[in-house]
Amino acid sequence: MIRSLAILAAAFPMLLNAGEPRFLDQSATLPGTHIYGGDWEFYVGGGTAVFDCNGDDRPDIFAAGGQNPASLWVNQIGLDGWAFSRGPIEPITGVSGAYPLDVDGDGIIDLMLLRVGENRLLRGTGDCRFEDFDSALEFTSDNRWSTAFSATWEGANQLPTMAIGNYVDRSDPEGPFEACDENQLYRPNGKTYMPAKLLTPGYCALSMLFSDWQGSGQAGLRVSNDRHYYVRGGSEQMWDIEQLRLLGPEDGWTLISIWGMGIASQDITGDRRPDVVLTSMGDQLMQIATPDGYQAAPFGIGTYAHRPFIGDDGRPSTGWHAEFGDVDNDGLADLFIAKGNVDQMPGSAMKDPNNLLMQSADGTFREVADVAGVATLERSRGAALADFDRDGLLDLVVVNRRAPIELYRNVSAATGNWVGVTLHQKAVNGFAIGSWIELRKTNETIVVKELTIGGGHAGGQLGPVHFGLGKADAAEIRVIWPDGVASDWVDIPGNQYLDVWRDGTKLSLSDN
């Protein structure tokens, strides 16, 4: 039985009355206009990858362009204010999404590009340049319509296991309805990849996430699927990747069918199990993890965001990218949801503002996107909450279909303290994907975050893990590493970015 909101309130005492957040539009600081465009094959997608492409500790932006070329913008923010320059990347069209990851463990972030056509795996060279990685790794792609991605490391493998989700099979003459393509799982064989294994059945995946959903130390592959095309007989999926089998009710996995678009994952109840928000046409479904599996959160929690909250368009909303992040640094996870009509679907809202839902001490969420200045009415798709100017406040980038990209600076006043943590280990999987970071302040509930690659809608980020500290100016952390080894608790200062290195059961800290 799902825990009551009263229990949630007890788990999260009010840390700070930070007031309402405010964002300042900085889109004009980007060097030119970027629009995610194209016909029906680009109705979905439109993701963004946020990561440091040149080692200067400032997050840069890669944005999918659909039929238009993708864009790479290098962060030049400094004492003179906000500025970005164009990155030295070749014009690449057909890109629906992108995810950053360090494939070869050299400490330099690489890129997986999802495309309508052959996907591309690009090796970062450390200067915001990229080169083809496919042939060196024997990574092979084909002419599918790829829309979802996630990666994890299994055991001591040198390379990550990668899952690619595919949408409608464009070659099926009976399509597009009930013509969902199969998904693919790429496993390494030493320093190269074996041919992909097909994950069948596929139900038109739009988001994937490797996550330790049961807190057992074993990641499963969650797949969010678009009922619009599988129509009937399908569901959201959870794969046991070790045995390559789909889980069902007998495994604690409840079968549900939604118009799945994106996944946001974070433990908001303090039980070290990731809770999720699944975006869709209509309800944005929050599921709370319990020892017996997932259960739908009560409607009164405030995250369902099923219709536009401003304006006179009362038709159902369409949610895409969703992401948790502590926008005001009060120690509570807030939630951003990118919204927008698929294109001209008459049954769904055309004027569909994005949501910024601030978590309150009682575990409920309240809408502030209009007050904060981010409730735009474009057909939004991908997005990311990231601290572009390194002032400790999470800023926002939003990719729009048939409209320019948006970039916002968080200028909220009276916010709390914070810390940003980047994990490192010297073995393979240098950024320690699959770890859990636990943070606690004196006599307070432990906040837990899982490091993952995937989820969202067609894009994600790799960079510091952000914690709001509220009134506290210091905290303790420990790390549960991917192999299950737990570090000792270590004191950390607030209001700075820290590199955290694995040293047996100890943690070695340095500023970045």
C-alpha positions in Angstrom: 0.0 0.0 0.0 1.4 3.4 -1.0 2.7 5.5 1.9 0.5 8.4 2.9 1.4 12.0 2.2 1.7 12.5 6.0 4.6 10.0 6.0 6.2 11.8 3.1 5.9 15.0 5.0 7.7 13.5 8.0 10.5 12.3 5.8 11.2 15.8 4.4 11.1 18.6 7.0 11.0 22.1 5.7 14.6 23.3 5.3 14.2 26.8 3.9 11.5 29.2 2.7 13.2 30.1 -0.5 10.3 31.9 -2.2 9.3 31.3 -5.8 12.0 30.6 -8.4 12.8 33.0 -11.2 14.5 32.4 -14.6 15.9 34.9 -17.1 15.8 34.2 -20.8 19.4 33.9 -22.1 18.5 32.4 -25.5 20.1 35.4 -27.3 23.5 34.3 -26.0 23.5 31.3 -28.2 25.3 31.8 -31.5 22.4 31.5 -33.9 19.0 29.9 -34.1 18.4 26.2 -33.6 15.1 24.5 -34.5 14.3 20.8 -34.2 12.4 20.3 -37.5 11.1 17.7 -40.0 8.1 15.7 -41.0 6.4 12.9 -39.2 9.6 11.0 -38.5 10.6 13.9 -36.3 7.3 14.4 -34.5 9.0 12.6 -31.6 12.6 13.1 -30.4 14.3 16.5 -30.2 16.6 15.7 -27.3 19.6 17.5 -25.9 22.9 16.2 -24.4 24.5 18.4 -21.7 28.1 17.6 -20.8 31.6 19.1 -20.6 33.2 18.5 -24.0 36.6 20.2 -23.4 37.5 19.6 -19.7 36.9 23.2 -18.5 34.3 22.1 -15.9 31.5 24.1 -17.7 28.6 22.2 -19.2 28.2 22.5 -23.0 25.1 21.8 -25.1 24.5 19.4 -28.0 21.0 19.7 -29.5 19.3 17.3 -32.0 18.0 19.1 -35.1 15.9 16.5 -36.9 16.0 17.3 -40.6 18.1 20.4 -39.7 21.7 20.0 -38.6 22.4 19.2 -35.0 24.1 22.0 -33.0 27.0 22.0 -30.5 27.5 25.0 -28.4 30.6 25.5 -26.2 30.1 27.3 -22.9 32.1 30.5 -22.7 30.3 32.0 -19.6 32.7 34.1 -17.6 33.2 37.4 -15.9 31.8 39.2 -19.0 28.5 37.3 -18.7 26.7 34.6 -20.6 28.2 33.5 -23.9 28.4 30.4 -26.1 30.4 29.7 -29.2 29.7 27.2 -32.0 31.5 23.9 -31.5 33.7 22.4 -34.2 31.3 19.5 -35.2 30.4 18.4 -38.7 26.8 19.1 -40.0 24.8 16.0 -39.0 21.2 15.7 -40.0 18.6 13.1 -39.1 19.4 13.3 -35.4 16.5 12.6 -33.0 18.4 12.5 -29.8 21.8 12.3 -28.1 23.3 10.9 -24.8 26.8 11.6 -23.3 28.8 8.7 -21.9 32.5 7.8 -21.6 32.6 4.6 -23.7 36.3 3.7 -23.5 37.1 4.9 -20.0 39.6 7.6 -21.0 37.9 10.3 -19.0 36.7 12.2 -22.1 33.0 12.1 -22.8 31.7 10.6 -26.0 28.3 10.8 -27.7 25.7 8.4 -28.8 23.6 9.9 -31.6 20.1 8.5 -32.2 19.0 9.0 -35.8 16.3 8.3 -38.2 18.7 6.0 -40.1 22.0 4.7 -38.9 22.9 5.7 -35.4 26.4 7.1 -34.8 28.7 6.5 -31.8 31.2 9.4 -31.6 34.5 9.5 -29.7 35.3 12.7 -27.9 38.8 14.0 -28.3 38.8 16.5 -25.4 38.6 19.7 -27.5 34.9 19.6 -28.3 35.7 17.6 -31.5 34.5 14.1 -32.3 35.4 11.3 -34.5 33.7 8.1 -35.6 34.0 5.4 -33.0 31.9 2.8 -34.8 34.6 0.9 -36.7 37.1 0.7 -33.9 34.5 -0.8 -31.5 32.8 -2.8 -34.3 29.5 -1.1 -33.4 27.1 -1.7 -36.2 23.8 0.1 -36.7 21.1 -0.2 -39.4 18.3 1.9 -40.9 15.9 2.0 -38.0 14.1 4.9 -36.4 15.8 5.2 -33.0 14.2 7.2 -30.2 15.5 5.9 -26.9 18.9 5.0 -25.3 20.4 3.8 -22.0 23.7 2.4 -20.9 25.2 0.5 -18.0 28.3 -1.5 -17.1 28.0 -5.1 -16.3 30.6 -6.6 -14.0 34.2 -5.9 -15.0 33.4 -5.3 -18.7 35.6 -2.7 -20.3 32.8 -1.3 -22.4 29.2 -0.4 -21.4 26.2 -2.5 -22.3 24.0 -0.2 -24.5 20.3 -0.5 -25.2 18.7 1.3 -28.2 14.9 1.8 -28.4 13.3 1.9 -31.8 10.0 3.4 -32.8 7.8 2.5 -35.8 9.1 0.1 -38.4 9.1 2.3 -41.4 9.5 -0.7 -43.8 6.3 -2.4 -42.6 3.7 -1.8 -45.4 0.9 -2.4 -42.9 2.1 0.4 -40.6 2.4 2.7 -38.9 -0.2 1.4 -36.4 0.7 -1.9 -34.7 4.0 -1.8 -36.6 6.4 -1.1 -33.7 10.0 -2.1 -34.3 12.2 -4.3 -32.2 14.7 -2.8 -29.7 18.4 -3.7 -29.6 20.9 -4.6 -26.8 24.6 -4.3 -27.5 27.0 -6.2 -25.2 30.8 -6.0 -25.4 33.2 -8.8 -26.2 36.4 -7.4 -24.7 37.2 -4.1 -26.5 34.6 -4.5 -29.2 30.9 -5.1 -29.5 29.1 -8.2 -30.5 26.1 -8.0 -32.9 23.0 -6.6 -31.3 20.5 -8.9 -29.6 16.9 -8.1 -30.4 14.6 -7.3 -27.5 11.2 -8.6 -28.7 8.5 -7.6 -28.6 9.0 -3.9 -29.1 6.1 -1.5 -28.4 7.4 1.8 -29.9 9.9 2.8 -27.3 10.4 6.5 -26.5 12.5 6.3 -23.4 14.7 3.7 -21.7 16.6 3.5 -18.4 18.9 1.1 -16.8 18.1 1.4 -13.1 18.4 -0.6 -9.9 14.6 -0.3 -9.5 14.3 -2.8 -6.6 17.4 -1.7 -4.7 18.9 -5.2 -5.1 22.2 -4.2 -6.7 21.0 -5.4 -10.1 19.9 -3.0 -12.8 16.9 -3.7 -14.9 16.0 -2.0 -18.2 12.8 0.0 -18.0 11.2 0.8 -21.4 8.5 3.4 -21.8 6.3 2.8 -24.9 3.9 4.8 -27.0 0.5 3.2 -27.0 -0.5 5.5 -29.9 1.2 3.0 -32.3 1.1 -0.3 -30.5 -2.6 0.4 -29.9 -3.3 -2.8 -27.9 -1.5 -5.8 -26.5 1.5 -3.8 -25.3 2.6 -2.3 -22.0 5.5 -0.5 -20.3 8.3 -3.0 -20.0 11.0 -4.1 -17.5 13.8 -6.4 -18.8 15.9 -8.7 -16.7 19.1 -8.2 -18.8 21.0 -10.9 -17.1 18.5 -13.5 -18.3 17.1 -11.5 -21.1 13.5 -11.9 -20.1 10.6 -9.6 -19.6 9.3 -9.3 -16.1 5.7 -9.6 -15.1 3.4 -9.4 -12.0 5.0 -12.5 -10.6 8.3 -10.5 -10.4 6.7 -7.5 -8.7 6.3 -5.7 -12.1 2.8 -4.3 -12.7 1.8 -4.1 -16.4 0.4 -0.7 -17.4 -0.3 0.8 -20.8 0.2 4.5 -21.4 1.2 6.9 -24.2 4.7 6.8 -22.8 7.1 9.6 -23.8 9.8 10.0 -21.2 11.1 8.9 -17.8 12.3 10.9 -14.8 13.8 8.8 -12.0 14.7 9.8 -8.4 14.1 8.5 -4.9 11.9 11.1 -3.4 10.7 9.0 -0.4 14.0 8.2 1.1 13.9 4.4 0.8 16.7 4.0 -1.7 14.4 2.9 -4.4 14.0 5.2 -7.5 10.5 6.6 -7.9 9.6 7.7 -11.4 7.4 10.0 -13.5 6.3 8.7 -16.8 5.2 11.4 -19.3 2.4 10.8 -21.7 -0.5 12.3 -23.6 -2.8 13.1 -20.7 -1.5 12.1 -17.2 2.1 12.4 -16.3 2.1 9.3 -14.2 4.1 9.3 -11.0 4.9 5.8 -9.6 6.2 5.4 -6.1 8.5 2.4 -5.5 7.6 0.1 -2.7 9.0 -3.3 -1.5 6.2 -4.9 -3.5 6.8 -3.0 -6.7 5.5 0.3 -8.1 2.2 1.9 -7.2 0.6 5.0 -8.7 1.0 8.1 -6.5 -2.3 9.7 -5.3 -3.6 12.3 -7.7 -3.3 15.0 -5.0 0.5 14.8 -5.1 0.3 17.4 -7.9 2.5 15.9 -10.6 -0.1 14.5 -13.0 -0.2 17.8 -14.9 -2.8 16.4 -17.2 -4.1 19.7 -18.7 -2.6 23.1 -19.3 -2.6 25.1 -16.1 -2.9 28.5 -17.8 -4.8 29.7 -20.8 -8.2 28.5 -22.2 -7.1 25.3 -23.9 -8.6 22.6 -21.8 -7.7 19.6 -23.9 -5.2 17.0 -22.5 -1.5 17.9 -22.2 1.3 16.0 -24.0 4.4 15.5 -21.9 7.9 14.8 -23.2 11.1 15.3 -21.3 10.8 15.1 -17.5 13.6 15.7 -15.0 14.0 16.1 -11.3 16.2 18.8 -9.9 16.4 21.0 -6.8 15.8 24.4 -8.4 15.8 26.4 -5.2 18.3 24.3 -3.2 15.9 23.7 -0.3 16.8 20.0 -0.2 13.6 18.8 -2.0 13.5 17.5 -5.6 11.5 19.6 -7.9 10.2 18.5 -11.4 10.4 20.1 -14.8 8.2 18.7 -17.6 8.5 19.8 -21.3 5.1 19.9 -23.0 3.8 20.4 -26.5 1.4 18.9 -29.1 2.9 16.2 -31.3 2.1 18.4 -34.2 -1.6 19.1 -35.0 -3.3 16.4 -33.0 -6.9 17.9 -32.5 -7.6 15.9 -29.3 -4.6 17.4 -27.4 -3.9 20.9 -26.3 -2.1 23.2 -28.7 -1.3 25.8 -26.1 0.4 23.5 -23.7 2.8 25.3 -21.2 5.8 23.6 -19.7 5.6 22.7 -16.1 7.9 23.6 -13.2 6.6 21.7 -10.1 8.2 22.7 -6.8 8.1 20.1 -4.1 6.7 21.2 -0.7 7.6 19.8 2.8 4.5 17.6 2.8 5.6 15.7 -0.4 3.2 17.5 -2.7 4.1 19.6 -5.7 2.9 23.1 -6.8 3.0 24.7 -10.2 5.3 27.8 -10.6 6.3 27.7 -14.3 4.4 30.9 -15.1 5.8 32.8 -12.2 9.3 31.5 -12.9 9.1 32.6 -16.5 9.4 29.2 -18.2 5.8 28.4 -19.1 6.3 28.9 -22.9 3.7 27.5 -25.3 6.0 26.0 -28.1 6.0 22.3 -29.0 8.7 21.5 -26.4 10.6 18.2 -26.5 14.0 17.7 -24.9 15.4 19.6 -22.0 18.0 19.7 -19.2 18.4 21.2 -15.8 22.1 22.1 -15.4 24.3 24.8 -13.8 25.7 26.5 -16.8 27.3 29.4 -15.0 28.5 27.4 -11.9 26.7 29.6 -9.4 25.1 26.6 -7.7 21.6 27.2 -9.2 20.2 24.9 -11.9 19.6 26.6 -15.2 17.4 25.3 -18.0 17.7 24.5 -21.7 14.6 23.4 -23.8 14.6 22.1 -27.4 11.4 22.9 -29.3 9.9 21.4 -32.5 9.4 24.0 -35.2 10.5 26.8 -32.8 13.9 28.1 -31.6 15.7 26.5 -28.6 15.3 28.2 -25.3 18.0 28.8 -22.6 17.2 30.2 -19.2 19.4 31.4 -16.3 18.2 30.6 -12.8 18.2 34.0 -10.9 16.1 32.9 -7.9 16.7 34.8 -4.7 16.9 33.5 -1.1 17.9 30.0 -2.2 19.7 27.4 -0.1 23.2 26.1 0.0 24.3 23.4 -2.4 27.0 21.0 -3.4 27.9 19.4 -6.8 29.6 15.9 -6.8 31.4 14.2 -9.7 32.4 10.6 -9.0 35.6 8.9 -10.4 37.1 5.5 -10.2 40.3 4.3 -11.9 38.9 1.0 -13.2 36.6 0.8 -16.2 33.4 2.9 -15.9 35.4 5.9 -14.8 32.4 8.0 -14.0 31.0 5.2 -11.8 27.6 4.9 -13.6 25.4 2.7 -11.5 26.6 4.2 -8.2 24.4 5.6 -5.5 25.4 8.8 -3.7 24.0 9.2 -0.2 24.0 12.6 1.4 23.0 13.5 5.0 22.9 16.5 7.3 22.8 16.2 11.1 19.6 14.4 12.3 18.0 14.6 8.9 16.8 12.1 6.3 19.4 10.7 3.9 19.0 11.9 0.3 19.9 9.3 -2.2 20.7 9.7 -5.9 21.4 7.0 -8.5 23.9 7.7 -11.3 22.3 6.6 -14.6 22.6 7.2 -18.4 19.3 7.2 -20.2 15.8 8.2 -19.4 14.4 11.6 -20.2 13.1 12.1 -23.7 15.8 11.5 -26.4 18.5 13.2 -24.3 20.4 13.4 -21.0 23.4 14.7 -19.3 26.7 13.6 -17.7 28.1 16.0 -15.1 28.1 16.9 -11.4 25.3 15.4 -9.3 23.5 18.4 -7.7 22.3 18.4 -4.1 20.5 21.3 -2.4 21.5 21.7 1.2 18.9 24.2 2.5 20.3 26.1 5.5 23.2 23.6 6.0 26.6 24.8 4.8 28.2 21.3 5.0 27.1 17.6 4.9 28.3 14.1 4.8 28.3 11.7 1.8 29.1 8.1 1.1 29.1 6.2 -2.2 27.7 2.8 -2.9 29.9 1.9 -5.9 28.7 -0.1 -8.9 30.2 -3.3 -7.5 28.2 -2.8 -4.2 31.2 -1.7 -2.1 30.1 1.1 0.3 32.5 3.9 1.2 32.9 5.4 4.6 31.0 8.6 5.4 33.1 11.7 4.6 32.4 15.3 5.6 32.1 17.7 2.6 31.8 21.5 2.5 28.9 23.2 0.8 28.7 25.7 -2.0 31.3 24.2 -4.3 31.9 21.5 -6.9 33.8 18.4 -5.7 35.6 15.6 -7.5 35.2 12.5 -5.4 37.7 9.6 -6.1 37.4 6.0 -5.0 40.2 5.0 -2.6 39.2 1.6 -1.2 36.5 2.4 1.4 37.7 5.9 1.6 36.9 8.9 -0.5 39.4 11.4 -1.8 38.0 14.9 -2.4 39.2 17.8 -4.5 37.7 21.0 -5.8 36.9 21.4 -9.5 
